[in-house]
């Protein structure tokens, strides 16, 4: 059985490459998640789902899309909208 013992330079190059790959894969999603709004208006949900106001109302009424209401103001949690999109994703 042969053993491979990397040199210091090889090890540094391997670690550097893996760190760059990890940063390139993880950082954009982390930035997007950190800078996004937590609660969306109906207009923002319409834009995200590419649908009409009436369809968003239908999704609320049929309990497919959770929402929060304070008086006449309706807000949707971003994670609920994303979960709705993921549940309806066609493989």
Buried (B, 14 or more C-beta within 10 A) or exposed (E): EEEEEEEEEEEEEEEEEEEEEEEEEEEEEEEEEEEEEEBBEBEBBBEBBEEEEEBBEEBBEEEEBBBEEEEEEBBBBBEBBEEBEEEEEEE
